[in-house]
Amino acid sequence: MRPCLSGATILPASLAEDVGYTADAGCGALEVWLPKLETHLETHNLEATRKLLADRGVSIPVAAFQGGLLLSQGEKRKAHFDHFRKRLDLCQSLGIATLIVVPDFVDAVDEQSLGRAVVSLKQAAQWAAGFNVRLALEFQARGTFCACLETACALIGECDEPNVGINLDVFHYYTGPSKSEDFTLLPPERLFHVQLCDLSGVPRELATDADRILPGDGDFRLDIILEALRGLKYQGWVSLELMNPQLWQGNLQQVAEIGVTALRRALGLAAMG
């Protein structure tokens, strides 16, 4: 498994700072936060952005995130898909192989909605294939739709497109209805990305993204998760994704360095010299 730093972990930083902090932390990969990238490209062209990445030896294999594709209708659906296609072009231009897709937030879901979600996911996958991009569906613990690994696996199975897989966010796995046996439903080749964090002193029912802490500092049984990933022979990227405002008040370069060190330790990798 390969360590990666999420731009969400140092959210107030600019894309250029993300790249620099990632490199300085001894990490060669950045899970790019798409709004940062889009803001960066308002004043820098693609060639300059490629040079920035190359000069610091940082790749951006994964982008987060795209919403609104699965259940939106009418003009909202058209707007989301138009934005999605622009982002696919951006991913292709910068060699971003995987785009994380999150489910829509809705009050309730019926059988018709589930069918619509499968059709929309299939359509999105076919668009993405034309840009050589994979879609990693992320289940979200507090959602009324696609809240667990089991449902996410069912959706990608129904979609049946080779470039659609799962983004496993450990926070949503542990704070939602997912169960360890759900891993038996996940074809190894369909696990596209993993996001790691921890949680301490907060009931899982009340936990929010702002409660995420460094892996190894909390109560999650990350050893069990990582053993399951090894059982799947997962060799892909594992990003550190914390969205903790308390961390953002400090030195973001130090946050990146401490975070990457904690991530490497959790993955059983030697510290960088």
C-alpha positions in Angstrom: 0.0 0.0 0.0 1.2 3.4 -1.0 0.8 6.6 1.2 -0.9 9.7 -0.1 -1.8 13.0 1.5 -5.3 14.4 1.0 -5.5 18.1 0.3 -8.5 18.1 2.7 -6.1 17.5 5.6 -4.5 20.9 5.0 -7.6 22.5 3.5 -6.7 26.2 4.0 -3.5 25.8 2.0 -3.4 26.5 -1.7 -2.7 23.9 -4.3 0.8 25.1 -4.7 1.3 24.8 -0.9 -0.3 21.4 -1.0 2.3 20.2 -3.5 5.2 21.7 -1.5 4.0 20.4 1.8 3.5 16.9 0.4 7.0 16.9 -1.1 8.6 18.3 2.1 6.8 15.6 4.1 8.6 12.9 2.0 5.3 11.9 0.3 5.2 11.6 -3.5 1.4 11.6 -4.0 -1.4 14.1 -3.3 -5.1 13.3 -3.3 -6.1 16.6 -4.9 -9.0 18.6 -3.6 -10.8 19.6 -6.8 -11.9 23.1 -5.7 -8.3 24.0 -4.9 -7.2 22.7 -8.3 -9.9 24.7 -10.1 -9.0 27.9 -8.2 -5.3 27.3 -9.0 -6.1 27.0 -12.7 -7.8 30.4 -12.7 -4.3 32.0 -12.6 -2.0 29.2 -13.7 -2.2 27.1 -16.9 -2.0 23.4 -17.2 1.6 23.5 -18.4 2.7 25.5 -15.4 0.8 23.1 -13.1 2.4 20.1 -14.6 5.8 21.7 -14.1 5.0 22.5 -10.4 4.2 18.9 -9.8 7.2 17.6 -11.7 9.6 20.0 -10.0 8.6 18.7 -6.6 8.2 15.1 -7.7 4.6 14.9 -6.7 1.9 13.0 -8.6 -1.9 13.5 -8.2 -3.4 10.0 -8.8 -6.7 10.7 -7.1 -9.2 13.6 -7.1 -11.9 14.4 -4.5 -14.8 14.7 -5.1 -17.7 14.8 -7.5 -21.3 14.8 -6.3 -24.8 15.2 -7.7 -24.5 12.6 -10.4 -26.7 9.7 -9.1 -30.1 11.1 -8.2 -30.4 14.7 -9.5 -32.9 15.4 -12.2 -33.7 18.0 -14.8 -31.6 21.2 -14.9 -29.7 20.2 -11.8 -28.7 16.9 -13.4 -27.5 18.7 -16.5 -25.5 21.2 -14.5 -23.8 18.4 -12.4 -23.0 16.3 -15.5 -21.6 19.4 -17.3 -19.3 20.1 -14.4 -18.4 16.4 -14.3 -17.3 16.4 -17.9 -15.1 19.5 -17.3 -13.5 17.7 -14.4 -12.9 14.5 -16.5 -11.1 16.6 -19.0 -9.0 18.1 -16.2 -8.2 14.7 -14.8 -7.1 13.4 -18.2 -4.9 16.5 -18.8 -3.1 16.0 -15.4 -2.9 12.3 -15.4 -5.4 11.9 -12.5 -6.5 8.2 -12.8 -9.2 8.1 -10.2 -12.1 10.5 -9.4 -14.0 9.9 -6.1 -17.8 10.1 -6.5 -20.1 10.7 -3.5 -23.8 9.8 -3.3 -26.4 12.5 -3.4 -27.9 13.8 -0.2 -31.7 13.2 -0.2 -34.5 12.8 2.3 -35.6 9.3 1.2 -34.8 6.8 -1.5 -37.3 4.3 -3.1 -36.8 1.5 -5.6 -37.2 3.9 -8.5 -34.5 6.1 -7.1 -32.1 3.2 -6.8 -32.7 2.2 -10.4 -32.1 5.8 -11.5 -28.8 5.8 -9.5 -27.6 2.7 -11.2 -28.4 4.1 -14.7 -26.7 7.4 -13.8 -23.6 5.7 -12.4 -23.4 3.6 -15.6 -23.7 6.7 -17.8 -21.1 8.6 -15.7 -18.7 5.6 -15.9 -19.0 5.5 -19.7 -18.2 9.2 -19.9 -15.2 8.7 -17.6 -13.9 5.7 -19.7 -13.6 8.1 -22.6 -11.1 10.1 -20.5 -9.3 7.1 -19.1 -10.6 7.9 -15.6 -11.9 5.4 -13.0 -14.8 6.4 -10.7 -14.4 5.4 -7.0 -17.9 5.4 -5.3 -17.7 6.5 -1.6 -20.4 5.3 0.8 -21.2 7.9 3.5 -22.3 6.8 6.9 -24.9 9.6 7.6 -26.6 9.4 4.2 -30.0 8.0 3.5 -28.6 6.5 0.4 -25.5 4.4 -0.1 -24.5 4.6 3.6 -22.5 1.3 3.8 -20.0 -0.9 2.0 -22.7 -3.5 1.2 -24.9 -1.0 -0.7 -21.9 0.5 -2.5 -20.8 -3.0 -3.6 -24.3 -3.7 -4.8 -24.4 -0.5 -6.8 -21.1 -1.1 -8.6 -22.2 -4.7 -9.3 -25.5 -3.5 -10.8 -23.6 -0.8 -12.8 -21.2 -3.5 -14.1 -18.7 -1.1 -15.7 -15.0 -2.0 -15.3 -13.9 1.5 -14.4 -16.3 1.8 -11.4 -15.1 0.7 -8.0 -15.1 1.6 -4.3 -13.5 4.4 -2.3 -13.2 3.0 1.3 -13.2 5.9 3.8 -12.5 4.3 7.1 -14.4 7.1 8.9 -17.6 6.2 7.1 -16.9 2.5 7.5 -16.6 2.7 11.3 -19.3 5.3 12.0 -22.0 3.8 9.8 -23.8 0.5 9.4 -21.0 -1.3 7.5 -19.9 -4.7 8.9 -16.7 -6.7 8.6 -18.4 -9.3 6.5 -19.1 -6.7 3.9 -15.5 -7.1 2.7 -16.5 -10.5 1.4 -18.7 -8.7 -1.1 -15.9 -6.5 -2.4 -14.1 -7.9 -5.5 -10.4 -7.1 -4.9 -10.1 -5.5 -8.3 -12.9 -3.1 -7.4 -11.2 -1.4 -4.5 -9.9 1.7 -6.1 -8.8 3.9 -3.2 -8.7 4.0 0.7 -8.8 7.0 3.1 -7.5 6.6 6.6 -8.1 8.5 9.8 -9.0 7.8 13.5 -11.5 8.9 16.1 -11.2 9.2 19.9 -13.6 10.0 22.7 -16.6 10.7 20.5 -19.6 8.3 20.2 -19.7 7.0 16.7 -23.3 8.1 16.3 -22.3 11.7 17.0 -19.0 11.8 15.2 -18.5 14.3 12.4 -15.7 14.9 9.9 -14.3 17.6 12.2 -13.6 14.8 14.8 -11.1 13.0 12.6 -7.6 12.6 14.1 -4.3 11.0 13.1 -4.4 7.3 12.6 -3.1 5.4 15.6 -4.2 8.2 18.0 -7.8 6.9 18.5 -10.1 4.0 18.9 -10.5 2.6 15.4 -9.2 -0.9 15.0 -7.1 0.0 12.0 -5.1 -3.2 12.3 -8.3 -5.2 11.4 -9.0 -2.9 8.4 -5.5 -3.1 7.1 -5.5 -6.9 7.5 -8.6 -7.0 5.4 -6.9 -4.9 2.8 -4.0 -7.2 2.8 -6.4 -10.1 2.4 -7.7 -8.3 -0.7 -4.1 -7.9 -1.9 -4.7 -4.2 -2.1 -1.6 -2.4 -3.4 -3.1 1.0 -4.2 -3.1 4.5 -2.6 -4.0 5.1 1.0 -4.6 8.7 1.8 -4.6 10.6 5.1 -7.9 12.4 5.1 -8.6 14.6 8.1 -11.0 17.5 8.0 -10.3 18.8 11.5 -10.5 22.6 11.9 -8.3 22.5 15.0 -5.4 21.2 12.9 -5.9 24.0 10.4 -5.1 26.6 13.0 -1.5 25.3 13.3 1.4 25.2 11.0 0.1 23.4 7.9 3.6 22.2 6.9 4.0 20.5 10.3 0.5 19.0 10.0 1.5 17.5 6.7 4.8 16.2 8.1 3.3 14.7 11.2 0.3 13.3 9.3 2.5 11.5 6.7 4.6 10.1 9.4 1.5 8.7 11.2 0.2 7.3 8.0 3.4 5.5 7.2 3.5 4.1 10.7 -0.1 2.9 10.4 0.8 1.2 7.1 3.9 -0.4 8.6 6.2 1.5 6.3 9.6 2.7 7.4 10.0 6.4 8.2 11.6 8.5 5.5 15.2 9.5 6.2 
